[in-house]
């Protein structure tokens, strides 16, 4: 048996999902993952917190375990995806920041020699497929000749077959935000053999996913399919008009008035939000429609009842809130992500408001749910929360990590510059540091301050001290290179 590194202990009893997976090899569960980029955790109709329409995801939520406290521990595209696939943290998996030409000089990309859940499933006889955004390879010169590689920084890169971590079927790209004319590499294409599609990215990717599912309906081998949609990522306006029309009467001023962390911001941030929110919602409604098409195809192929279906995002989006444009920050709108999981009648639907799961916990958790707990790679540093997803309240995690590596660029790596934090059921704590010295601390009580407007780090030293102890303990456990820096905090 491989040595397994886990943060939480599991019940000694055998998981019902494992029984289903192990009794008959030809009935091993399939796995379908749909990941939407930059999709905020509250951006669902069923949540009742945002004026967005998501009828298909609302219906799916009624059949799923909905993990309302899910977060992305490093809310940036490449790092979040690297952890999602590998279950290892950035200092171990190689993805310290976004994969782009500046960080490429420091070899920032997902390590090829690391074992991911997709590698395990491939080894176990699964047919494996990946469609859409990948963003885990460093751009190298001469850069691929495409729009987002012609500026001061290059972003997009081809993923060679040996770096695809077990995925057989492949129609993907690195990162490319021209949503209405996306580009792709097919499985056997060379680096300069990409092609463009005059179709909205999620719609085209869904067409491919439907074709794939139809091809698998009579196969004996189980499958895993990951569909990674770029919207609602920036480029919100690049969405079909039929979705834009649905939000033409959106009362944007009323939304701004309901958000104190936006209402008090500088005008440029308020204007950013006002100019973006309707199209952002249009993108989400478009993703929702495509997700519904995939679920319908899965059911039509007779595969739904034996497929674990997961809907997630890599991170959220600030869009001007807290005077922050993007996502690489500890606030709820950036960290909180969707995490919905269903498995026919084998997983009882519910809204779970307690489980402090992180996106990076996916690797050991899904392998365990699929009956492959003993195959969890030694390199995994995150937590197997399969029992807790099933409803067990034993050995519940007490916190979620937040991290940021700030100084990884053309001049070199500086692992003592960045941020770390810890989130529990009530508080969020974060510390920033530069060259090993503490520069700022933040502490918020989300129960009485849900918009995180009042920094109580100075006024509540006892709470802060407790949060720091928890953070240091977690950092020591994963051998975080910034541990000694955070230990300086008084």
FENDAGI-V388233 format. One record per residue. N is the residue number from 1. PHI is phi in whole degrees, -180 to 180 (999 if undefined). PSI is psi in whole degrees, -180 to 180 (* if undefined). D_FIRST is the distance of its C-alpha to the first C-alpha in whole Angstrom. Layout:
n=N phi=PHI psi=PSI d_first=D_FIRST
n=N phi=PHI psi=PSI d_first=D_FIRST
This chain:
n=1 phi=999 psi=139 d_first=0
n=2 phi=-73 psi=148 d_first=4
n=3 phi=-69 psi=134 d_first=6
n=4 phi=-115 psi=127 d_first=9
n=5 phi=-100 psi=112 d_first=12
n=6 phi=-131 psi=151 d_first=15
n=7 phi=-91 psi=-27 d_first=18
n=8 phi=-122 psi=147 d_first=19
n=9 phi=-84 psi=150 d_first=17
n=10 phi=-109 psi=160 d_first=17
n=11 phi=-63 psi=147 d_first=18
n=12 phi=-72 psi=-17 d_first=17
n=13 phi=-72 psi=158 d_first=18
n=14 phi=-80 psi=134 d_first=17
n=15 phi=-67 psi=133 d_first=18
n=16 phi=-57 psi=-34 d_first=21
n=17 phi=-67 psi=-35 d_first=20
n=18 phi=-67 psi=-39 d_first=17
n=19 phi=-59 psi=-45 d_first=19
n=20 phi=-61 psi=-35 d_first=21
n=21 phi=-78 psi=-29 d_first=18
n=22 phi=-98 psi=-22 d_first=17
n=23 phi=-64 psi=-42 d_first=20
n=24 phi=-133 psi=121 d_first=21
n=25 phi=-63 psi=-29 d_first=20
n=26 phi=-82 psi=0 d_first=23
n=27 phi=-116 psi=22 d_first=23
n=28 phi=-60 psi=144 d_first=20
n=29 phi=-69 psi=141 d_first=22
n=30 phi=-78 psi=167 d_first=24
n=31 phi=-135 psi=124 d_first=24
n=32 phi=-123 psi=124 d_first=27
n=33 phi=-121 psi=130 d_first=28
n=34 phi=-117 psi=119 d_first=31
n=35 phi=-113 psi=126 d_first=31
n=36 phi=-110 psi=133 d_first=35
n=37 phi=-81 psi=130 d_first=36
n=38 phi=69 psi=35 d_first=38
n=39 phi=-97 psi=112 d_first=38
n=40 phi=-65 psi=150 d_first=39
n=41 phi=-64 psi=-25 d_first=37
n=42 phi=-99 psi=3 d_first=40
n=43 phi=-85 psi=58 d_first=42
n=44 phi=-131 psi=147 d_first=42
n=45 phi=-60 psi=-42 d_first=44
n=46 phi=-67 psi=-21 d_first=43
n=47 phi=-72 psi=-30 d_first=42
n=48 phi=72 psi=19 d_first=46
n=49 phi=-111 psi=-18 d_first=46
n=50 phi=-133 psi=149 d_first=47
n=51 phi=-83 psi=56 d_first=49
n=52 phi=-119 psi=149 d_first=47
n=53 phi=-107 psi=118 d_first=47
n=54 phi=-136 psi=64 d_first=43
n=55 phi=-61 psi=-36 d_first=44
n=56 phi=-73 psi=-42 d_first=41
n=57 phi=-70 psi=-32 d_first=39
n=58 phi=-61 psi=-44 d_first=41
n=59 phi=-65 psi=-44 d_first=40
n=60 phi=-62 psi=-39 d_first=36
n=61 phi=-60 psi=-31 d_first=36
n=62 phi=-72 psi=-13 d_first=38
n=63 phi=-111 psi=6 d_first=35
n=64 phi=-127 psi=167 d_first=32
n=65 phi=-86 psi=119 d_first=30
n=66 phi=-105 psi=113 d_first=32
n=67 phi=-94 psi=92 d_first=31
n=68 phi=-73 psi=-15 d_first=34
n=69 phi=-102 psi=14 d_first=33
n=70 phi=-68 psi=141 d_first=30
n=71 phi=-135 psi=164 d_first=31
n=72 phi=-101 psi=119 d_first=30
n=73 phi=-69 psi=-23 d_first=29
n=74 phi=-137 psi=88 d_first=31
n=75 phi=-76 psi=66 d_first=33
n=76 phi=-142 psi=149 d_first=34
n=77 phi=-53 psi=-67 d_first=33
n=78 phi=-62 psi=-50 d_first=31
n=79 phi=-59 psi=-41 d_first=29
n=80 phi=-63 psi=-43 d_first=28
n=81 phi=-69 psi=-38 d_first=27
n=82 phi=-62 psi=-42 d_first=25
n=83 phi=-71 psi=-38 d_first=23
n=84 phi=-59 psi=-43 d_first=23
n=85 phi=-76 psi=-40 d_first=21
n=86 phi=-100 psi=-25 d_first=19
n=87 phi=70 psi=15 d_first=18
n=88 phi=-116 psi=150 d_first=19
n=89 phi=-81 psi=164 d_first=23
n=90 phi=-54 psi=-39 d_first=26
n=91 phi=-67 psi=-16 d_first=26
n=92 phi=-103 psi=-34 d_first=22
n=93 phi=-91 psi=-9 d_first=22
n=94 phi=96 psi=-10 d_first=26
n=95 phi=-100 psi=78 d_first=28
n=96 phi=-76 psi=-22 d_first=30
n=97 phi=-159 psi=-172 d_first=33
n=98 phi=-62 psi=144 d_first=34
n=99 phi=-78 psi=112 d_first=34
n=100 phi=-156 psi=176 d_first=38
n=101 phi=-67 psi=-30 d_first=40
n=102 phi=-71 psi=-48 d_first=40
n=103 phi=-72 psi=-19 d_first=37
n=104 phi=-61 psi=-29 d_first=36
n=105 phi=-66 psi=-16 d_first=38
n=106 phi=-108 psi=18 d_first=35
n=107 phi=60 psi=38 d_first=32
n=108 phi=-80 psi=104 d_first=31
n=109 phi=-168 psi=164 d_first=29
n=110 phi=-65 psi=128 d_first=25
n=111 phi=-61 psi=133 d_first=23
n=112 phi=-71 psi=-31 d_first=23
n=113 phi=-87 psi=4 d_first=20
n=114 phi=-87 psi=140 d_first=18
n=115 phi=-91 psi=122 d_first=15
n=116 phi=-104 psi=168 d_first=17
n=117 phi=-59 psi=-32 d_first=16
n=118 phi=-68 psi=-36 d_first=19
n=119 phi=-62 psi=-43 d_first=17
n=120 phi=-62 psi=-46 d_first=14
n=121 phi=-65 psi=-38 d_first=17
n=122 phi=-60 psi=-47 d_first=18
n=123 phi=-64 psi=-27 d_first=15
n=124 phi=-87 psi=7 d_first=15
n=125 phi=94 psi=10 d_first=19
n=126 phi=-78 psi=144 d_first=21
n=127 phi=-83 psi=129 d_first=24
n=128 phi=-119 psi=137 d_first=24
n=129 phi=-139 psi=141 d_first=27
n=130 phi=-133 psi=131 d_first=29
n=131 phi=-133 psi=125 d_first=32
n=132 phi=112 psi=-148 d_first=34
n=133 phi=-74 psi=135 d_first=34
n=134 phi=-114 psi=-62 d_first=31
n=135 phi=57 psi=47 d_first=32
n=136 phi=-133 psi=18 d_first=30
n=137 phi=-123 psi=143 d_first=31
n=138 phi=-79 psi=134 d_first=34
n=139 phi=-68 psi=136 d_first=37
n=140 phi=-126 psi=151 d_first=39
n=141 phi=-80 psi=148 d_first=42
n=142 phi=-69 psi=132 d_first=44
n=143 phi=-64 psi=148 d_first=43
n=144 phi=-56 psi=134 d_first=43
n=145 phi=-81 psi=86 d_first=46
n=146 phi=-145 psi=168 d_first=46
n=147 phi=-56 psi=-46 d_first=48
n=148 phi=-86 psi=14 d_first=45
n=149 phi=-113 psi=9 d_first=45
n=150 phi=-107 psi=2 d_first=48
n=151 phi=-97 psi=-156 d_first=49
n=152 phi=-68 psi=-22 d_first=48
n=153 phi=-135 psi=137 d_first=45
n=154 phi=-96 psi=143 d_first=43
n=155 phi=-121 psi=-43 d_first=40
n=156 phi=-87 psi=142 d_first=39
n=157 phi=-152 psi=147 d_first=37
n=158 phi=-72 psi=143 d_first=35
n=159 phi=-105 psi=112 d_first=32
n=160 phi=-67 psi=155 d_first=31
n=161 phi=-53 psi=-37 d_first=29
n=162 phi=-71 psi=-10 d_first=26
n=163 phi=-107 psi=13 d_first=26
n=164 phi=-92 psi=7 d_first=25
n=165 phi=49 psi=52 d_first=22
n=166 phi=90 psi=-6 d_first=21
n=167 phi=-78 psi=125 d_first=24
n=168 phi=-84 psi=-66 d_first=27
n=169 phi=-71 psi=134 d_first=30
n=170 phi=-148 psi=115 d_first=31
n=171 phi=-136 psi=101 d_first=34
n=172 phi=-154 psi=176 d_first=34
n=173 phi=-151 psi=170 d_first=36
n=174 phi=-74 psi=-81 d_first=35
n=175 phi=-150 psi=132 d_first=37
n=176 phi=-159 psi=118 d_first=41
n=177 phi=-100 psi=14 d_first=43
n=178 phi=-84 psi=78 d_first=46
n=179 phi=-62 psi=-27 d_first=45
n=180 phi=-88 psi=-11 d_first=48
n=181 phi=-144 psi=69 d_first=47
n=182 phi=-74 psi=164 d_first=44
n=183 phi=-120 psi=156 d_first=42
n=184 phi=-146 psi=155 d_first=39
n=185 phi=-110 psi=131 d_first=37
n=186 phi=-84 psi=175 d_first=36
n=187 phi=-56 psi=-46 d_first=33
n=188 phi=-99 psi=6 d_first=35
n=189 phi=-72 psi=145 d_first=38
n=190 phi=-81 psi=177 d_first=38
n=191 phi=-59 psi=-36 d_first=39
n=192 phi=-100 psi=18 d_first=43
n=193 phi=-113 psi=38 d_first=42
n=194 phi=-78 psi=164 d_first=42
n=195 phi=-137 psi=156 d_first=44
n=196 phi=-102 psi=155 d_first=46
n=197 phi=-130 psi=127 d_first=46
n=198 phi=-88 psi=66 d_first=49
n=199 phi=-158 psi=148 d_first=47
n=200 phi=-60 psi=131 d_first=46
n=201 phi=-48 psi=-56 d_first=42
n=202 phi=-59 psi=-34 d_first=40
n=203 phi=-69 psi=-44 d_first=42
n=204 phi=-64 psi=-44 d_first=42
n=205 phi=-64 psi=-35 d_first=38
n=206 phi=-68 psi=-39 d_first=38
n=207 phi=-56 psi=-45 d_first=40
n=208 phi=-65 psi=-42 d_first=38
n=209 phi=-62 psi=-40 d_first=35
n=210 phi=-64 psi=-43 d_first=37
n=211 phi=-62 psi=-41 d_first=38
n=212 phi=-64 psi=-48 d_first=34
n=213 phi=-62 psi=-39 d_first=33
n=214 phi=-63 psi=-36 d_first=36
n=215 phi=-72 psi=-20 d_first=35
n=216 phi=-96 psi=-5 d_first=31
n=217 phi=-68 psi=-25 d_first=33
n=218 phi=-110 psi=11 d_first=33
n=219 phi=-85 psi=147 d_first=30
n=220 phi=-81 psi=-32 d_first=27
n=221 phi=-73 psi=142 d_first=24
n=222 phi=-73 psi=166 d_first=23
n=223 phi=-133 psi=158 d_first=24
n=224 phi=-130 psi=131 d_first=24
n=225 phi=-129 psi=125 d_first=27
n=226 phi=-115 psi=124 d_first=28
n=227 phi=-111 psi=114 d_first=31
n=228 phi=-111 psi=101 d_first=32
n=229 phi=-90 psi=138 d_first=36
n=230 phi=-76 psi=-52 d_first=38
n=231 phi=-60 psi=149 d_first=41
n=232 phi=-86 psi=42 d_first=41
n=233 phi=-65 psi=161 d_first=41
n=234 phi=-46 psi=146 d_first=44
n=235 phi=100 psi=32 d_first=47
n=236 phi=-54 psi=-35 d_first=47
n=237 phi=-70 psi=-14 d_first=51
n=238 phi=-88 psi=68 d_first=49
n=239 phi=-141 psi=143 d_first=49
n=240 phi=-54 psi=146 d_first=51
n=241 phi=-60 psi=-30 d_first=54
n=242 phi=-62 psi=-28 d_first=53
n=243 phi=-85 psi=-36 d_first=51
n=244 phi=-61 psi=-39 d_first=53
n=245 phi=-59 psi=-29 d_first=56
n=246 phi=-69 psi=-16 d_first=54
n=247 phi=-122 psi=18 d_first=54
n=248 phi=-67 psi=-26 d_first=58
n=249 phi=-103 psi=18 d_first=59
n=250 phi=-64 psi=130 d_first=56
n=251 phi=-84 psi=85 d_first=58
n=252 phi=-66 psi=-39 d_first=56
n=253 phi=-61 psi=-38 d_first=58
n=254 phi=-66 psi=-38 d_first=57
n=255 phi=-65 psi=-45 d_first=54
n=256 phi=-59 psi=-43 d_first=55
n=257 phi=-63 psi=-24 d_first=57
n=258 phi=-88 psi=-2 d_first=54
n=259 phi=-121 psi=93 d_first=51
n=260 phi=-61 psi=-29 d_first=53
n=261 phi=-76 psi=-4 d_first=50
n=262 phi=-112 psi=-40 d_first=52
n=263 phi=-60 psi=-34 d_first=55
n=264 phi=-90 psi=2 d_first=56
n=265 phi=-79 psi=165 d_first=54
n=266 phi=-59 psi=154 d_first=56
n=267 phi=-58 psi=-37 d_first=58
n=268 phi=-63 psi=-32 d_first=56
n=269 phi=-76 psi=-38 d_first=53
n=270 phi=-63 psi=-43 d_first=55
n=271 phi=-65 psi=-37 d_first=56
n=272 phi=-58 psi=-47 d_first=53
n=273 phi=-62 psi=-48 d_first=51
n=274 phi=-60 psi=-38 d_first=55
n=275 phi=-79 psi=-11 d_first=54
n=276 phi=-112 psi=-31 d_first=51
n=277 phi=-63 psi=-40 d_first=50
n=278 phi=-64 psi=-44 d_first=52
n=279 phi=-70 psi=-33 d_first=50
n=280 phi=-60 psi=-47 d_first=47
n=281 phi=-64 psi=-37 d_first=47
n=282 phi=-62 psi=-42 d_first=48
n=283 phi=-60 psi=-44 d_first=45
n=284 phi=-64 psi=-43 d_first=43
n=285 phi=-64 psi=-35 d_first=45
n=286 phi=-65 psi=-45 d_first=44
n=287 phi=-60 psi=-42 d_first=41
n=288 phi=-58 psi=-44 d_first=41
n=289 phi=-64 psi=-42 d_first=43
n=290 phi=-68 psi=-38 d_first=40
n=291 phi=-60 psi=-43 d_first=38
n=292 phi=-61 psi=-39 d_first=40
n=293 phi=-63 psi=-40 d_first=40
n=294 phi=-66 psi=-44 d_first=37
n=295 phi=-64 psi=-41 d_first=36
n=296 phi=-61 psi=-41 d_first=39
n=297 phi=-67 psi=-38 d_first=38
n=298 phi=-62 psi=-42 d_first=34
n=299 phi=-70 psi=-41 d_first=36
n=300 phi=-62 psi=-32 d_first=39
n=301 phi=-82 psi=-1 d_first=36
n=302 phi=73 psi=25 d_first=35
n=303 phi=-109 psi=-8 d_first=31
n=304 phi=-63 psi=-46 d_first=32
n=305 phi=-65 psi=-23 d_first=30
n=306 phi=-112 psi=27 d_first=27
n=307 phi=-125 psi=127 d_first=27
n=308 phi=-78 psi=120 d_first=25
n=309 phi=-112 psi=129 d_first=28
n=310 phi=-128 psi=133 d_first=28
n=311 phi=-119 psi=124 d_first=31
n=312 phi=-143 psi=175 d_first=30
n=313 phi=-136 psi=159 d_first=32
n=314 phi=-79 psi=-27 d_first=31
n=315 phi=-173 psi=174 d_first=34
n=316 phi=-95 psi=-148 d_first=37
n=317 phi=-159 psi=126 d_first=41
n=318 phi=-79 psi=-43 d_first=43
n=319 phi=52 psi=43 d_first=46
n=320 phi=100 psi=-21 d_first=49
n=321 phi=-65 psi=140 d_first=48
n=322 phi=57 psi=27 d_first=48
n=323 phi=55 psi=39 d_first=50
n=324 phi=-123 psi=131 d_first=46
n=325 phi=-81 psi=-42 d_first=46
n=326 phi=-108 psi=-124 d_first=43
n=327 phi=-139 psi=-16 d_first=39
n=328 phi=-77 psi=67 d_first=38
n=329 phi=-157 psi=166 d_first=39
n=330 phi=-87 psi=-3 d_first=38
n=331 phi=-69 psi=156 d_first=40
n=332 phi=-59 psi=-41 d_first=39
n=333 phi=-65 psi=-20 d_first=40
n=334 phi=-95 psi=-43 d_first=38
n=335 phi=-80 psi=-41 d_first=35
n=336 phi=-67 psi=134 d_first=35
n=337 phi=-134 psi=158 d_first=33
n=338 phi=-68 psi=143 d_first=33
n=339 phi=-152 psi=94 d_first=30
n=340 phi=-117 psi=136 d_first=30
n=341 phi=-141 psi=131 d_first=28
n=342 phi=-132 psi=153 d_first=29
n=343 phi=-151 psi=72 d_first=27
n=344 phi=51 psi=-133 d_first=30
n=345 phi=-95 psi=11 d_first=31
n=346 phi=-91 psi=-7 d_first=27
n=347 phi=-134 psi=115 d_first=27
n=348 phi=-72 psi=125 d_first=31
n=349 phi=-64 psi=145 d_first=33
n=350 phi=-171 psi=162 d_first=34
n=351 phi=-97 psi=117 d_first=35
n=352 phi=-104 psi=111 d_first=32
n=353 phi=-101 psi=9 d_first=34
n=354 phi=-116 psi=-34 d_first=32
n=355 phi=-72 psi=117 d_first=28
n=356 phi=-87 psi=71 d_first=28
n=357 phi=-92 psi=150 d_first=26
n=358 phi=-119 psi=154 d_first=26
n=359 phi=-52 psi=-39 d_first=26
n=360 phi=-71 psi=-12 d_first=23
n=361 phi=-77 psi=-4 d_first=21
n=362 phi=-60 psi=-45 d_first=21
n=363 phi=-57 psi=-60 d_first=17
n=364 phi=-67 psi=-32 d_first=15
n=365 phi=-66 psi=-47 d_first=17
n=366 phi=-71 psi=-37 d_first=18
n=367 phi=-63 psi=-40 d_first=14
n=368 phi=-65 psi=-43 d_first=14
n=369 phi=-63 psi=-27 d_first=17
n=370 phi=-92 psi=11 d_first=17
n=371 phi=82 psi=19 d_first=14
n=372 phi=-120 psi=35 d_first=11
n=373 phi=-59 psi=-39 d_first=10
n=374 phi=-71 psi=-11 d_first=6
n=375 phi=-99 psi=3 d_first=8
n=376 phi=-59 psi=126 d_first=10
n=377 phi=-63 psi=152 d_first=10
n=378 phi=-62 psi=-28 d_first=10
n=379 phi=-75 psi=-10 d_first=14
n=380 phi=-68 psi=132 d_first=15
n=381 phi=-115 psi=-6 d_first=17
n=382 phi=-98 psi=-170 d_first=18
n=383 phi=-110 psi=136 d_first=18
n=384 phi=-82 psi=105 d_first=16
n=385 phi=-112 psi=29 d_first=20
n=386 phi=-63 psi=-41 d_first=19
n=387 phi=-64 psi=-41 d_first=20
n=388 phi=-69 psi=-34 d_first=23
n=389 phi=-64 psi=-34 d_first=24
n=390 phi=-73 psi=-14 d_first=25
n=391 phi=123 psi=-10 d_first=27
n=392 phi=-63 psi=138 d_first=25
n=393 phi=-106 psi=9 d_first=27
n=394 phi=-80 psi=147 d_first=25
n=395 phi=53 psi=41 d_first=23
n=396 phi=-70 psi=136 d_first=25
n=397 phi=-65 psi=146 d_first=25
n=398 phi=-101 psi=-1 d_first=28
n=399 phi=-167 psi=168 d_first=29
n=400 phi=-133 psi=140 d_first=28
n=401 phi=-82 psi=151 d_first=29
n=402 phi=-127 psi=140 d_first=31
n=403 phi=-149 psi=156 d_first=31
n=404 phi=-153 psi=130 d_first=34
n=405 phi=-106 psi=109 d_first=34
n=406 phi=-89 psi=-36 d_first=38
n=407 phi=-108 psi=72 d_first=39
n=408 phi=-130 psi=104 d_first=37
n=409 phi=-154 psi=-161 d_first=40
n=410 phi=-62 psi=-26 d_first=42
n=411 phi=-86 psi=-13 d_first=42
n=412 phi=134 psi=180 d_first=39
n=413 phi=-94 psi=139 d_first=36
n=414 phi=-135 psi=94 d_first=37
n=415 phi=-81 psi=1 d_first=34
n=416 phi=-105 psi=18 d_first=36
n=417 phi=-123 psi=129 d_first=38
n=418 phi=155 psi=-144 d_first=37
n=419 phi=-152 psi=151 d_first=36
n=420 phi=-139 psi=159 d_first=34
n=421 phi=-163 psi=173 d_first=34
n=422 phi=-143 psi=138 d_first=32
n=423 phi=-125 psi=129 d_first=33
n=424 phi=-120 psi=-165 d_first=33
n=425 phi=-65 psi=-17 d_first=35
n=426 phi=-128 psi=-39 d_first=38
n=427 phi=-113 psi=152 d_first=38
n=428 phi=-123 psi=126 d_first=38
n=429 phi=-122 psi=139 d_first=38
n=430 phi=-145 psi=145 d_first=38
n=431 phi=-130 psi=137 d_first=39
n=432 phi=-110 psi=146 d_first=40
n=433 phi=-147 psi=152 d_first=40
n=434 phi=-136 psi=127 d_first=42
n=435 phi=50 psi=40 d_first=41
n=436 phi=82 psi=5 d_first=39
n=437 phi=-116 psi=137 d_first=42
n=438 phi=-69 psi=131 d_first=42
n=439 phi=-115 psi=-26 d_first=45
n=440 phi=-163 psi=149 d_first=44
n=441 phi=-133 psi=147 d_first=43
n=442 phi=-136 psi=139 d_first=43
n=443 phi=-143 psi=129 d_first=42
n=444 phi=-130 psi=139 d_first=43
n=445 phi=-97 psi=100 d_first=43
n=446 phi=-72 psi=-17 d_first=42
n=447 phi=-67 psi=-44 d_first=44
n=448 phi=-103 psi=-8 d_first=47
n=449 phi=-139 psi=66 d_first=47
n=450 phi=-63 psi=-23 d_first=45
n=451 phi=-91 psi=4 d_first=46
n=452 phi=54 psi=56 d_first=45
n=453 phi=-98 psi=-22 d_first=49
n=454 phi=-116 psi=105 d_first=49
n=455 phi=-78 psi=112 d_first=47
n=456 phi=-106 psi=19 d_first=47
n=457 phi=-59 psi=-37 d_first=45
n=458 phi=-82 psi=-32 d_first=48
n=459 phi=-89 psi=-13 d_first=49
n=460 phi=-127 psi=68 d_first=46
n=461 phi=-63 psi=-33 d_first=45
n=462 phi=-68 psi=-43 d_first=43
n=463 phi=-64 psi=-44 d_first=41
n=464 phi=-60 psi=-44 d_first=40
n=465 phi=-61 psi=-40 d_first=39
n=466 phi=-65 psi=-41 d_first=37
n=467 phi=-65 psi=-41 d_first=35
n=468 phi=-64 psi=-41 d_first=35
n=469 phi=-59 psi=-45 d_first=33
n=470 phi=-63 psi=-42 d_first=31
n=471 phi=-63 psi=-47 d_first=31
n=472 phi=-62 psi=-41 d_first=30
n=473 phi=-60 psi=-45 d_first=27
n=474 phi=-65 psi=-41 d_first=26
n=475 phi=-65 psi=-40 d_first=27
n=476 phi=-63 psi=-39 d_first=25
n=477 phi=-61 psi=-38 d_first=22
n=478 phi=-99 psi=7 d_first=22
n=479 phi=57 psi=46 d_first=24
n=480 phi=-66 psi=130 d_first=26
n=481 phi=-66 psi=-13 d_first=29
n=482 phi=-97 psi=10 d_first=32
n=483 phi=-58 psi=-49 d_first=31
n=484 phi=-63 psi=-32 d_first=34
n=485 phi=-64 psi=-47 d_first=36
n=486 phi=-70 psi=-27 d_first=35
n=487 phi=-65 psi=-17 d_first=35
n=488 phi=-70 psi=-19 d_first=39
n=489 phi=-62 psi=131 d_first=40
n=490 phi=-93 psi=* d_first=43
